[in-house]
């Protein structure tokens, strides 16, 4: 896996991702403390609104940002968004009203909605070999999981010697360092597609997603994963402190179990995917998550909860890490950024629904009911995935073009009925029917 870091461009991009993640983790801790300073006992409501704003920005702005990105130099776009994020964070220590927090969080997440899909789309252009790309995806997943464990500890150590606004300075440093690392990376040129209207570019990724069977299945799987994952992210603190009667350190241990399971899966995945196709691995991971949430009502102590959360974390990584591979084989190079943006927006739309659902059901009907409802939603999603994602998911498909004239260059080159790698584009607007 580490051999992928021999590629100097990926090494710079991976380092940029790490420093940005650490900075984001510090900002998360500092934002919670800022909310407490501004709102006191209402800090939870402030953070909940900030999370909702984040999701809305991701869902609405990612496709727009992808269309803008196609019209700008790749390096300049990524660097500009890193610097915008740094500038927004630099303003946070000076706010004195809650509404100012909301405005700045929207600006921050708007920049992230542009940066993240564009960054994801660069990696397969840098690493053309699928095995290397798989290793890169696993490394990036490990980095995200390690950030969740390391950033709170780094923040805790810093807070022993400085006040919390200094954590925002650490975030600014992280984003600036990320921008510098992107500047020094030799990014490949973006593949150019046909010239099109701006709105067509905004909707292009969504159209490809809806028209491609494996991507439609991936969307439903994301809904199942979000239903199960929301139980972990929203209700862990209630499970530990209300049901088990334990303290804050036990909440941290439960989340650590989830992170450890996810990291283990990310470490094992490159070898697993050498032997198995993405479909059974991802469906198995989603099934593990759903089954894990279904047995939450049986949890009676911290040890069993940590073990269960580790299993759910393992399943989470099995479903999330291969997503880049699926997108990579489902879109032209010129359309890849738009499809990554569609994935980013649609997946976060799922979380936007399941986050409040997990909280409302847990508060109104109890944690056991919440777990069973969310597991039921996830189970229905899995049934839909099995129907939508063909078992024999060939990349090269036979098809013809009744809408093209016989002298069209595509038919002149390949003949009226031909076989090639099939993706949705201007010449292939609908998926061919199974023969």
SULQUI-V434793 format. One record per pair of residues at least 4 apart in sequence whose ideal C-beta (glycine too) atoms are under 7 Angstrom apart, sorted by the first residue. I is the first residue (numbers start at 1). J is the second residue. Records with the same first field share a line. If there is no record, write none. Layout:
# SULQUI-V434793
I=J / J
This chain:
# SULQUI-V434793
1=135 / 138 / 139 / 270
4=10 / 127 / 132 / 135 / 136 / 139
5=10 / 11 / 14
7=11 / 126 / 127
8=12
9=13 / 126 / 185 / 186 / 187
10=14 / 126 / 127 / 136
11=15
12=16 / 181 / 184 / 185
13=17 / 122 / 123 / 185
14=18 / 139
15=19 / 181
16=20 / 178 / 181 / 182
17=21 / 140 / 143
18=22 / 143
19=23 / 174 / 177 / 178
20=24 / 174 / 175 / 178
21=25 / 143 / 144 / 147
22=26 / 147 / 151 / 154 / 174
23=27 / 170 / 171 / 173 / 174 / 175
24=28 / 171
25=147 / 151 / 152
26=30 / 151 / 154 / 155 / 167 / 170 / 171
27=31 / 89 / 167 / 168 / 171
28=32
29=33 / 152 / 155 / 167
30=34 / 164 / 167 / 168
31=35 / 50
32=36 / 47
33=37 / 164
34=38 / 92 / 101
35=39 / 43 / 46 / 47
36=40 / 43
38=46 / 98 / 101
39=43 / 46 / 98
42=46
43=47
44=48
45=49
46=50 / 98 / 101
47=51
48=52
49=53 / 102
50=54 / 101 / 102 / 105
51=55
52=56
53=57 / 102 / 105 / 106 / 109
54=58 / 105 / 109
55=59 / 348 / 351 / 352
56=60
57=61 / 106 / 109 / 110 / 113
58=62 / 109 / 113 / 344 / 345 / 348
59=345 / 348 / 349 / 352
61=65 / 110 / 113
62=66 / 113 / 117 / 341 / 344 / 345
63=67 / 202 / 205 / 206 / 341 / 342 / 345
64=68 / 202
65=69 / 113 / 114 / 341
66=70 / 117 / 205 / 337 / 338 / 341
67=198 / 201 / 202
68=72
69=77 / 114 / 118 / 337
70=201 / 337
72=76 / 77
73=77
74=78 / 122 / 187 / 190
75=79 / 182 / 183 / 187
76=80
77=81 / 118
78=82 / 115 / 118 / 119 / 182
79=83 / 179 / 182 / 183
80=84
81=85 / 111 / 114 / 115
82=86 / 115 / 175 / 178 / 179 / 182
83=87 / 179
84=88 / 111
85=89 / 108 / 111 / 112 / 175
86=90 / 172 / 175 / 176
88=104 / 107 / 108
89=108 / 168 / 171 / 172 / 175
90=172
91=95 / 104
92=104 / 168
93=165 / 168
95=100 / 101 / 104
98=102
99=103
100=104
101=105
102=106
103=107
104=108
105=109
106=110
107=111
108=112
109=113
111=115
112=116
114=118
115=119
116=120 / 344
117=121 / 337 / 340 / 341 / 344
118=122 / 337
120=324 / 340
121=336 / 337 / 340
122=126 / 187
123=127 / 133 / 136 / 324
124=133 / 324 / 328 / 336
125=188 / 333
126=188
127=132 / 133 / 136
129=133
130=134 / 325
131=135
132=136
133=137 / 324 / 325 / 328
134=138 / 270 / 273 / 325
135=139 / 270
136=140
137=141 / 321 / 324 / 325
138=142 / 266 / 267 / 269 / 270 / 321
139=143
140=144
141=145 / 266 / 317 / 320 / 321
142=146 / 263 / 266 / 267
143=147
144=148
145=149 / 259 / 262 / 263 / 266
146=150
147=151
148=259
149=256 / 259
150=154
151=155
152=156
153=157
154=158
155=159 / 167
158=162 / 166 / 167
159=164
162=166
166=170
167=171
168=172
169=173
170=174
171=175
172=176
173=177
174=178
175=179
176=180
177=181
178=182
179=183
180=184
181=185
191=333 / 334
192=334
193=332 / 334 / 335
194=426
196=200 / 201
198=202
199=203
200=204
201=338
203=207
204=208 / 335 / 338
205=209 / 338 / 339 / 341 / 342
206=210 / 342
207=211
208=212 / 331 / 335 / 339 / 424
209=215 / 219 / 339 / 342 / 346
210=216
211=424 / 430 / 431
212=216 / 330 / 424 / 431
213=217 / 388 / 389 / 390 / 431
214=218 / 326 / 330 / 389 / 393
215=219 / 330
216=220 / 388
217=221 / 385 / 388 / 389
218=222 / 323 / 326
219=223 / 346
220=224 / 381 / 384 / 385 / 388
221=225 / 282 / 286 / 319 / 381 / 385
222=226 / 346 / 347 / 350
223=227 / 350 / 381
224=228 / 286 / 290 / 378 / 381 / 382
225=229 / 286 / 289 / 316 / 319
226=230 / 350 / 351 / 354
227=354 / 374 / 377 / 378 / 381
228=289 / 290 / 293 / 312 / 374 / 375 / 378
229=233 / 289 / 316
230=234 / 351 / 354 / 355 / 357 / 358 / 374
231=235 / 293 / 296 / 358 / 370 / 371 / 374
232=236 / 258 / 309 / 312
234=355 / 358 / 359 / 362
235=239 / 358 / 362 / 367 / 370
236=240 / 251 / 254 / 255
237=241 / 251
238=242 / 362 / 367
239=243 / 244 / 305 / 367
240=244 / 246 / 250 / 251 / 254
241=246 / 251
243=367
244=301 / 302
246=250 / 302
248=252
249=253
250=254 / 302
251=255
252=256
253=257 / 302 / 306
254=305 / 306 / 309
255=259
256=260
257=261 / 306 / 307 / 309 / 310 / 313
258=262 / 309 / 310 / 312 / 313
259=263 / 313
260=264 / 310 / 313
261=265 / 309 / 310 / 311 / 312 / 313 / 314
262=266 / 313 / 314 / 316 / 317
263=267
264=268 / 314
265=269 / 314 / 317 / 318
266=317 / 321
268=272
269=273 / 321
270=274
272=276 / 281
273=278 / 281 / 322
276=280 / 281
278=282 / 322 / 325 / 326
279=283 / 389 / 393
280=284
281=285 / 318 / 322
282=286 / 318 / 319 / 322
283=287 / 382 / 385
284=288 / 318
285=289 / 315 / 318 / 319
286=290 / 315 / 319 / 382
287=291 / 382
288=292 / 311 / 314 / 315
289=293 / 312 / 315 / 316 / 378
290=294 / 375 / 378 / 379 / 382
291=295
292=308 / 311 / 312 / 315
293=312 / 371 / 374 / 375 / 378
294=371 / 372 / 375
295=308
296=367 / 371
297=368 / 371 / 372
299=304 / 305 / 308
300=304
302=306
303=307
304=308
305=309
306=310
307=311
308=312
309=313
310=314
311=315
312=316
313=317
314=318
315=319
316=320
317=321
322=326
323=327 / 343
324=328
325=329
326=330
327=331 / 336 / 339 / 340 / 343
328=336
329=395
330=339 / 423
331=335 / 336 / 339 / 423
332=423 / 425
335=339 / 425
336=340
337=341
338=342
339=343
340=344
341=345
342=346
343=347
344=348
345=349
347=351
348=352
349=353
350=354
351=355
353=357
354=358
355=359
356=360
357=361
358=362 / 370 / 374
359=363
360=364
361=365 / 369 / 370 / 373
362=366 / 367 / 370
365=369 / 370
366=370
367=371
368=372
369=373
370=374
371=375
372=376
373=377
374=378
375=379
376=380
377=381
378=382
379=383
380=384
381=385
382=386
383=387
384=388
385=389
389=393
395=421
396=419 / 420 / 421 / 422
397=419 / 422 / 432
398=417 / 419 / 435
399=422 / 432
400=416 / 417
401=410 / 411
404=408 / 410 / 411
406=411
407=412
408=412
409=413
410=414 / 427
411=415 / 416
414=418 / 420
422=428 / 432
423=428
424=428 / 429
